[in-house]
């Protein structure tokens, strides 16, 4: 491993000392170190923009919350660059490594004692007047929802060549297994192991008792049409937002790339269910 790229959320000052320590340790192992510009703290590393950092690095160290990793993943996945997330967020679930374990995790990576968890991504395409009007990658989810007005959306969902359901709801979350523990979970969707090859469709506040989350094979094409032009929106990973016009369709397919996350522990997913979500928690009487 010749070059390590460092991405530190500038809004997480608690991460700055650890970022400097990781850079020093990498340099001690004869690795070149890059940091995303502008560097939020003094660091023995070359400052470069994110696209250049991704292109030149063999490993990306990301200190922040899940949002930081989601942002970097859009650049790293097409380039096939592995990411090690160090958790400085609140409820984040993608970041496996806690700050106190970060230096040890870096040592293991430098020694080659790690595996890669190849996370499925979605590719969302806005189809406007029959033509593609924009394509975006999502590691967590694609959400078709309402904008500022508190009113129901009427959505048609086509899976493959079949119209599967029509929802009257506040919106619809199309999530990867990685994203099943994010917004989808709060809307009542299932928790899905990240290695499964499926996509979940979870309605948000549906106006019927029969509406339930649906789990489908990842290879199916999904097309969502929402009535109410000018009110409905599409949001990708909570970071890219666009308002839908009349006749717009959101087309979602499995992306041709994966987000490659460095995995130190084979049981991390189950430990996080307990430590971050309190999954199956029992209370003593």
ZIDAKA-V220096 format. One record per backbone hydrogen bond with DSSP energy under -1.0 kcal/mol. CO is the residue of the C=O (numbers start at 0). NH is the residue of the N-H. If there is no record, write none. Layout:
<<CO,NH> <CO,NH>>
This chain:
<<1,31> <2,57> <3,33> <4,60> <5,35> <6,62> <8,11> <11,14> <12,15> <14,18> <15,19> <16,20> <17,21> <18,22> <19,23> <20,24> <21,25> <22,26> <23,27> <25,30> <26,29> <31,3> <32,45> <33,5> <34,47> <42,44> <45,34> <47,36> <48,52> <49,53> <50,54> <51,55> <52,56> <58,4> <59,83> <60,6> <61,85> <62,8> <63,87> <64,68> <65,69> <66,70> <67,71> <68,72> <71,74> <71,75> <72,76> <75,80> <76,79> <81,59> <82,261> <83,61> <84,96> <85,63> <96,86> <97,100> <98,101> <100,104> <101,105> <102,106> <103,107> <104,108> <105,109> <106,110> <107,112> <108,111> <111,113> <114,262> <116,260> <118,258> <120,254> <121,137> <122,252> <123,135> <124,250> <125,132> <126,248> <127,130> <130,127> <133,125> <135,123> <137,121> <139,175> <140,236> <141,173> <142,234> <143,171> <144,232> <148,150> <152,168> <153,226> <154,166> <155,224> <156,163> <156,164> <157,222> <158,161> <161,158> <164,156> <166,154> <167,206> <168,152> <169,145> <170,203> <171,143> <172,201> <173,141> <174,199> <178,181> <181,185> <182,186> <183,188> <184,187> <192,195> <196,217> <198,215> <199,174> <200,213> <201,172> <203,169> <213,200> <215,198> <216,219> <220,159> <221,251> <222,157> <223,249> <224,155> <227,230> <227,231> <230,146> <231,243> <232,144> <233,241> <234,142> <235,238> <235,239> <239,235> <241,233> <243,229> <244,247> <248,126> <249,223> <250,124> <251,221> <252,122> <258,118> <259,82> <260,116> <262,114> <264,267> <266,270> <267,271> <268,272> <269,273> <270,274> <271,275> <272,278> <273,277> <277,280>>
